[in-house]
Amino acid sequence: MSLIDAIAQAVEAATGAPFAPRAARTLGGGCINRTQVLEDGRRRFFVKIHDAERLPMFEAEAAGLAELARTGAVRVPKPVTSGTAEGHAFLVLECLDLSSGSARAARLLGEALARQHRDTRPAFGWDRDNTIGATPQPNAWMTDWVDFWREQRLGHQLALAKENGLPARALEKGERVMDHLPAFFTDHRPMPSLLHGDLWGGNWGEDERGHPVIFDPAVYYGDREADLAMTELFGGFPADFYAAYRAAWALDPGYAVRKVLYNLYHVLNHFNLFGGGYGPQAERMMERLLAECGA
């Protein structure tokens, strides 16, 4: 049995309706997974494919999409099924017609994200670990946000960066940033908000009705500013998004510095995934943070 046949059988079992794809269209643009659209003339599905040992990554993504959908704040693709076949793992999702987000959709996303962030838990973390890109992301529940960020975010990425050859001087600066983390939270006490977790410009779009859609999450409960910081990292979102979010829920003083702290996590992750210039970029961010706290 081919991989496509196995996926079709899994779709039939999950949906209770026959599915015999006549076309399998491979999509480009993904840096982690192979992606295809399967269609039979009546229905179509978006499929992610990776090596079989990556099934837990797909299962965590499906759980994250369900967690986001539960709030009803922002539309996400509906998970259909996942599994393994022919040495591969697969995740089948609702296939949506998406376009680049308009100014109106960006405004709606800002309002909706603020609503999503008001969905909270008593602690920081999530019910399961997941991935940020292809990197494992630990999410053990913790009641203290500074400890969570130190141990499960920055400390985790710095340990990986050491293995991946980040220079000792940068590692030393990263350790000093972790030592001074409380200095960035003297007047900011975040609640554990439901986060997308990887909300850069490539992970949202506009559906056929003009509504925003977010996808490819790395869900956990954390400081809402971590989501907003990520939106500014790779080119930023439209101005209407930020205006609408701030109108719905104003940010605390000090965000301009904390966003550097939060984005350091993602830049270190990019160093661990891709190497190159992300190492020097991370070191410059560490230097700015140390200067801000007088260390």
The 8 nearest C-alpha neighbors of each residue, nearest first, counted from 0:
[[1, 4, 5, 2, 85, 3, 84, 6],
 [2, 0, 4, 3, 5, 85, 84, 6],
 [1, 3, 5, 4, 85, 84, 6, 0],
 [4, 2, 6, 5, 1, 7, 20, 23],
 [5, 3, 7, 1, 2, 6, 0, 8],
 [4, 6, 2, 8, 3, 7, 9, 1],
 [5, 7, 9, 3, 8, 4, 2, 10],
 [6, 8, 4, 10, 9, 5, 18, 3],
 [9, 7, 11, 5, 10, 6, 12, 4],
 [8, 10, 6, 12, 7, 11, 13, 5],
 [11, 9, 7, 13, 8, 12, 14, 6],
 [12, 10, 8, 16, 17, 14, 15, 9],
 [11, 13, 9, 10, 15, 14, 8, 16],
 [14, 12, 10, 11, 15, 9, 80, 79],
 [13, 15, 11, 16, 12, 10, 79, 17],
 [16, 14, 11, 12, 13, 17, 10, 18],
 [15, 17, 11, 14, 18, 12, 10, 13],
 [18, 16, 11, 19, 15, 10, 14, 8],
 [17, 19, 11, 7, 20, 16, 39, 10],
 [18, 20, 39, 7, 21, 17, 38, 4],
 [21, 19, 39, 38, 22, 37, 18, 7],
 [20, 22, 39, 38, 19, 23, 40, 37],
 [23, 21, 20, 38, 37, 24, 39, 36],
 [22, 24, 37, 36, 35, 25, 38, 21],
 [23, 25, 36, 35, 22, 26, 37, 34],
 [24, 26, 35, 34, 23, 36, 27, 33],
 [27, 25, 34, 35, 24, 28, 36, 33],
 [28, 26, 29, 25, 34, 33, 35, 30],
 [27, 29, 30, 26, 34, 33, 31, 32],
 [30, 28, 31, 27, 32, 33, 34, 26],
 [29, 31, 32, 28, 33, 132, 27, 133],
 [30, 32, 29, 133, 132, 33, 49, 28],
 [33, 31, 49, 48, 29, 47, 30, 34],
 [32, 34, 48, 47, 49, 29, 35, 31],
 [35, 33, 47, 26, 46, 25, 48, 32],
 [36, 34, 25, 46, 24, 26, 45, 23],
 [35, 37, 45, 24, 44, 23, 46, 25],
 [38, 36, 23, 44, 43, 20, 22, 35],
 [37, 39, 43, 20, 42, 22, 40, 21],
 [38, 40, 20, 21, 41, 19, 42, 43],
 [41, 39, 38, 42, 21, 43, 20, 22],
 [42, 40, 39, 43, 38, 18, 20, 19],
 [43, 41, 38, 39, 40, 44, 18, 37],
 [42, 44, 38, 37, 94, 39, 36, 41],
 [43, 45, 94, 37, 93, 36, 92, 46],
 [44, 46, 36, 94, 92, 91, 35, 93],
 [47, 45, 91, 35, 34, 90, 36, 92],
 [46, 48, 34, 90, 89, 33, 32, 91],
 [47, 49, 89, 33, 88, 32, 34, 46],
 [50, 48, 88, 32, 87, 53, 51, 89],
 [49, 51, 87, 88, 52, 53, 86, 48],
 [52, 50, 87, 88, 86, 53, 83, 54],
 [51, 53, 54, 50, 88, 55, 87, 49],
 [54, 52, 51, 56, 55, 50, 88, 49],
 [53, 55, 88, 57, 56, 52, 51, 58],
 [56, 54, 58, 57, 53, 59, 52, 129],
 [57, 55, 59, 53, 54, 58, 129, 60],
 [58, 56, 60, 54, 59, 55, 90, 61],
 [57, 59, 55, 61, 60, 56, 54, 62],
 [58, 60, 62, 56, 57, 61, 129, 55],
 [61, 59, 63, 57, 62, 58, 64, 56],
 [60, 62, 64, 58, 63, 59, 78, 57],
 [61, 63, 59, 65, 60, 64, 66, 58],
 [64, 62, 60, 66, 65, 218, 61, 59],
 [63, 65, 67, 61, 66, 62, 68, 60],
 [64, 66, 68, 62, 63, 67, 69, 61],
 [67, 65, 63, 69, 64, 68, 62, 70],
 [66, 68, 64, 69, 65, 70, 63, 75],
 [67, 69, 65, 71, 70, 66, 64, 75],
 [68, 70, 66, 67, 71, 65, 72, 64],
 [71, 69, 72, 68, 67, 115, 118, 66],
 [72, 70, 68, 69, 73, 74, 67, 115],
 [71, 73, 111, 70, 115, 114, 112, 74],
 [74, 72, 111, 71, 212, 75, 211, 112],
 [73, 75, 212, 213, 211, 68, 72, 76],
 [74, 76, 213, 212, 214, 77, 68, 64],
 [77, 75, 93, 92, 78, 214, 74, 95],
 [76, 78, 93, 92, 75, 79, 64, 65],
 [77, 79, 92, 61, 80, 91, 93, 76],
 [80, 78, 92, 91, 77, 13, 93, 10],
 [81, 79, 91, 78, 90, 13, 10, 9],
 [80, 82, 90, 89, 91, 58, 57, 79],
 [83, 81, 89, 88, 54, 90, 84, 80],
 [82, 84, 88, 87, 51, 89, 86, 54],
 [85, 83, 87, 86, 2, 5, 88, 82],
 [84, 86, 87, 2, 83, 1, 0, 51],
 [85, 87, 51, 84, 50, 83, 88, 52],
 [88, 86, 51, 50, 84, 83, 85, 49],
 [89, 87, 51, 83, 54, 49, 50, 82],
 [88, 90, 48, 81, 47, 82, 83, 49],
 [89, 91, 81, 47, 46, 57, 80, 92],
 [90, 92, 46, 80, 79, 45, 81, 78],
 [93, 91, 78, 45, 79, 77, 44, 94],
 [92, 94, 77, 76, 44, 45, 95, 78],
 [95, 93, 44, 45, 92, 43, 96, 76],
 [96, 94, 97, 93, 206, 76, 45, 207],
 [97, 95, 206, 207, 94, 98, 205, 204],
 [98, 96, 206, 205, 204, 95, 207, 99],
 [97, 99, 205, 204, 100, 206, 96, 207],
 [100, 98, 204, 205, 101, 97, 203, 206],
 [99, 101, 205, 204, 104, 105, 98, 102],
 [102, 100, 104, 103, 105, 99, 205, 209],
 [101, 103, 105, 104, 239, 106, 237, 100],
 [104, 102, 106, 101, 105, 107, 239, 209],
 [103, 105, 107, 101, 211, 106, 102, 100],
 [106, 104, 240, 108, 102, 103, 107, 239],
 [107, 105, 240, 239, 103, 109, 108, 104],
 [106, 108, 104, 110, 105, 109, 111, 103],
 [109, 107, 111, 105, 106, 110, 211, 112],
 [110, 108, 244, 240, 243, 106, 112, 107],
 [109, 111, 107, 244, 113, 108, 243, 112],
 [112, 110, 108, 114, 72, 113, 109, 73],
 [113, 111, 115, 109, 114, 110, 108, 116],
 [112, 114, 116, 111, 110, 115, 244, 247],
 [115, 113, 111, 117, 112, 116, 72, 110],
 [114, 116, 112, 72, 117, 113, 118, 111],
 [117, 115, 192, 113, 193, 118, 114, 112],
 [116, 118, 114, 115, 119, 192, 113, 193],
 [119, 117, 116, 115, 193, 192, 70, 114],
 [118, 120, 192, 191, 117, 193, 121, 220],
 [119, 121, 122, 191, 192, 220, 118, 123],
 [120, 122, 191, 119, 123, 142, 190, 141],
 [123, 121, 142, 120, 141, 191, 140, 124],
 [122, 124, 220, 141, 191, 221, 140, 142],
 [125, 123, 138, 140, 220, 219, 139, 141],
 [124, 126, 219, 138, 127, 220, 140, 139],
 [125, 127, 128, 124, 138, 139, 140, 219],
 [128, 126, 125, 138, 129, 139, 59, 137],
 [127, 129, 137, 138, 136, 130, 125, 126],
 [128, 130, 136, 59, 135, 56, 127, 217],
 [131, 129, 135, 136, 134, 133, 132, 217],
 [132, 130, 134, 217, 133, 136, 135, 197],
 [131, 133, 134, 130, 31, 217, 272, 135],
 [132, 134, 130, 131, 31, 135, 272, 56],
 [135, 133, 130, 131, 132, 136, 268, 272],
 [136, 134, 130, 129, 131, 137, 133, 128],
 [135, 137, 130, 129, 128, 131, 134, 138],
 [138, 136, 128, 151, 139, 135, 129, 152],
 [137, 139, 124, 128, 125, 140, 127, 136],
 [140, 138, 124, 137, 141, 125, 128, 127],
 [139, 141, 124, 123, 122, 125, 138, 142],
 [142, 140, 123, 122, 143, 147, 139, 124],
 [141, 143, 122, 123, 144, 140, 121, 147],
 [144, 142, 146, 145, 141, 147, 123, 122],
 [143, 145, 147, 146, 148, 142, 123, 141],
 [146, 144, 148, 147, 143, 149, 181, 180],
 [147, 145, 149, 144, 143, 148, 150, 141],
 [148, 146, 144, 150, 145, 149, 151, 141],
 [149, 147, 152, 145, 146, 151, 150, 144],
 [148, 150, 146, 153, 154, 147, 177, 152],
 [149, 151, 154, 147, 148, 152, 146, 155],
 [152, 150, 155, 147, 148, 137, 149, 154],
 [151, 153, 148, 155, 154, 150, 149, 156],
 [154, 152, 156, 149, 155, 264, 157, 148],
 [155, 153, 150, 157, 149, 156, 152, 158],
 [154, 156, 158, 152, 153, 151, 157, 150],
 [157, 155, 159, 153, 158, 154, 160, 267],
 [156, 158, 160, 154, 159, 155, 153, 161],
 [159, 157, 161, 155, 156, 160, 154, 162],
 [158, 160, 156, 162, 157, 161, 163, 155],
 [161, 159, 157, 163, 165, 162, 158, 271],
 [160, 162, 158, 164, 163, 165, 159, 157],
 [161, 163, 159, 160, 164, 158, 165, 157],
 [164, 162, 160, 161, 165, 159, 271, 274],
 [163, 165, 161, 162, 166, 160, 167, 159],
 [164, 166, 160, 161, 163, 278, 167, 169],
 [167, 165, 169, 168, 164, 170, 161, 278],
 [166, 168, 170, 169, 171, 165, 161, 164],
 [169, 167, 171, 170, 166, 172, 165, 282],
 [170, 168, 172, 171, 282, 167, 166, 173],
 [169, 171, 167, 173, 172, 168, 174, 166],
 [170, 172, 174, 168, 169, 173, 167, 175],
 [173, 171, 175, 169, 174, 170, 285, 176],
 [172, 174, 170, 176, 175, 171, 169, 285],
 [173, 175, 171, 177, 172, 176, 170, 178],
 [174, 176, 178, 172, 177, 173, 179, 171],
 [177, 175, 173, 179, 178, 174, 180, 289],
 [178, 176, 174, 180, 175, 179, 149, 173],
 [177, 179, 175, 176, 180, 174, 181, 149],
 [180, 178, 176, 177, 181, 182, 175, 292],
 [179, 181, 177, 182, 183, 178, 176, 145],
 [182, 180, 184, 183, 179, 145, 185, 178],
 [183, 181, 180, 184, 179, 185, 292, 186],
 [184, 182, 181, 180, 185, 257, 292, 179],
 [185, 183, 187, 181, 186, 182, 188, 180],
 [184, 186, 187, 182, 183, 181, 188, 253],
 [187, 185, 184, 188, 252, 183, 251, 253],
 [186, 188, 184, 185, 189, 251, 252, 183],
 [187, 189, 186, 190, 184, 185, 144, 222],
 [190, 188, 222, 187, 191, 223, 144, 221],
 [189, 191, 192, 222, 188, 221, 119, 223],
 [192, 190, 221, 220, 123, 119, 120, 222],
 [193, 191, 119, 116, 220, 221, 118, 223],
 [192, 194, 220, 116, 118, 119, 219, 115],
 [195, 193, 196, 219, 218, 220, 192, 226],
 [194, 196, 218, 216, 197, 217, 198, 226],
 [195, 197, 217, 218, 194, 216, 198, 226],
 [198, 196, 217, 216, 195, 199, 229, 131],
 [197, 199, 230, 229, 196, 202, 195, 226],
 [198, 200, 230, 201, 229, 202, 197, 233],
 [199, 201, 202, 203, 236, 230, 235, 198],
 [200, 202, 199, 203, 204, 198, 233, 214],
 [203, 201, 214, 200, 199, 213, 198, 215],
 [202, 204, 213, 212, 201, 200, 214, 211],
 [205, 203, 100, 99, 212, 98, 97, 211],
 [204, 206, 211, 100, 98, 97, 210, 209],
 [207, 205, 97, 209, 208, 210, 96, 211],
 [206, 208, 209, 96, 97, 205, 210, 98],
 [209, 207, 206, 210, 205, 211, 104, 97],
 [208, 210, 206, 205, 207, 104, 211, 103],
 [209, 211, 205, 206, 208, 104, 212, 107],
 [212, 210, 205, 104, 108, 204, 206, 74],
 [211, 213, 74, 204, 75, 203, 205, 73],
 [214, 212, 203, 75, 202, 74, 204, 211],
 [213, 215, 202, 216, 75, 203, 76, 212],
 [216, 214, 202, 217, 60, 213, 197, 64],
 [217, 215, 195, 218, 214, 197, 196, 63],
 [218, 216, 196, 131, 197, 195, 130, 129],
 [219, 217, 195, 196, 63, 216, 194, 220],
 [218, 220, 125, 124, 194, 193, 221, 196],
 [221, 219, 193, 191, 192, 124, 123, 194],
 [222, 220, 191, 192, 123, 223, 219, 194],
 [221, 223, 189, 224, 225, 191, 192, 190],
 [224, 222, 225, 226, 192, 116, 221, 194],
 [223, 225, 227, 222, 226, 228, 258, 254],
 [224, 226, 228, 223, 227, 261, 222, 229],
 [227, 225, 229, 224, 228, 223, 196, 198],
 [226, 228, 224, 230, 229, 225, 223, 231],
 [227, 229, 258, 225, 230, 231, 226, 224],
 [228, 230, 232, 226, 231, 227, 199, 198],
 [229, 231, 199, 227, 235, 228, 198, 232],
 [232, 230, 235, 229, 228, 233, 234, 236],
 [231, 233, 229, 230, 234, 235, 228, 262],
 [234, 232, 235, 231, 199, 200, 230, 229],
 [235, 233, 232, 231, 236, 200, 230, 199],
 [234, 236, 231, 230, 233, 232, 200, 237],
 [235, 237, 230, 200, 238, 240, 231, 234],
 [238, 236, 239, 240, 105, 102, 235, 241],
 [237, 239, 240, 241, 242, 236, 102, 105],
 [240, 238, 106, 242, 237, 241, 105, 243],
 [241, 239, 109, 106, 105, 243, 238, 242],
 [242, 240, 244, 238, 243, 239, 245, 109],
 [241, 243, 239, 245, 244, 240, 246, 238],
 [242, 244, 109, 246, 240, 106, 241, 110],
 [245, 243, 109, 247, 241, 110, 246, 242],
 [244, 246, 249, 248, 242, 247, 243, 241],
 [247, 245, 243, 244, 248, 242, 249, 110],
 [246, 248, 244, 245, 110, 243, 113, 249],
 [249, 247, 245, 246, 244, 113, 250, 243],
 [248, 250, 245, 246, 247, 251, 244, 252],
 [251, 249, 248, 245, 252, 254, 224, 253],
 [250, 252, 254, 253, 187, 249, 186, 224],
 [253, 251, 254, 250, 186, 187, 255, 256],
 [252, 254, 255, 256, 251, 257, 183, 187],
 [253, 255, 257, 256, 252, 258, 251, 250],
 [256, 254, 253, 258, 257, 259, 252, 228],
 [257, 255, 254, 258, 259, 253, 260, 288],
 [256, 258, 254, 260, 259, 255, 261, 253],
 [257, 259, 228, 261, 260, 256, 255, 254],
 [260, 258, 262, 257, 261, 256, 263, 284],
 [261, 259, 257, 263, 258, 262, 256, 288],
 [260, 262, 258, 263, 259, 225, 264, 257],
 [263, 261, 265, 259, 264, 260, 258, 229],
 [262, 264, 266, 260, 261, 265, 267, 259],
 [263, 265, 262, 267, 266, 153, 261, 268],
 [266, 264, 268, 262, 267, 263, 269, 261],
 [265, 267, 269, 263, 268, 264, 281, 277],
 [268, 266, 270, 264, 269, 265, 263, 281],
 [269, 267, 265, 271, 266, 270, 272, 264],
 [270, 268, 272, 266, 271, 267, 273, 265],
 [269, 271, 274, 277, 267, 273, 268, 272],
 [272, 270, 268, 269, 160, 273, 274, 267],
 [271, 273, 269, 270, 268, 274, 134, 133],
 [272, 274, 270, 269, 271, 275, 277, 268],
 [275, 273, 270, 271, 277, 272, 276, 278],
 [276, 274, 277, 273, 278, 270, 279, 269],
 [275, 277, 278, 279, 280, 274, 270, 281],
 [276, 278, 270, 280, 275, 279, 266, 281],
 [277, 279, 281, 280, 276, 270, 282, 165],
 [280, 278, 282, 281, 277, 276, 283, 169],
 [279, 281, 277, 283, 278, 282, 276, 284],
 [282, 280, 284, 278, 279, 283, 266, 277],
 [281, 283, 279, 285, 284, 169, 280, 286],
 [284, 282, 286, 280, 285, 281, 279, 287],
 [285, 283, 281, 287, 282, 286, 288, 280],
 [286, 284, 282, 288, 283, 287, 289, 172],
 [285, 287, 283, 289, 284, 288, 290, 282],
 [288, 286, 290, 284, 285, 289, 291, 283],
 [289, 287, 291, 285, 290, 286, 284, 292],
 [288, 290, 294, 286, 292, 291, 287, 293],
 [289, 291, 293, 287, 288, 292, 294, 286],
 [292, 290, 288, 289, 293, 287, 256, 294],
 [291, 293, 289, 290, 294, 182, 288, 179],
 [294, 292, 290, 291, 289, 288, 179, 182],
 [293, 289, 292, 290, 179, 291, 175, 176]]
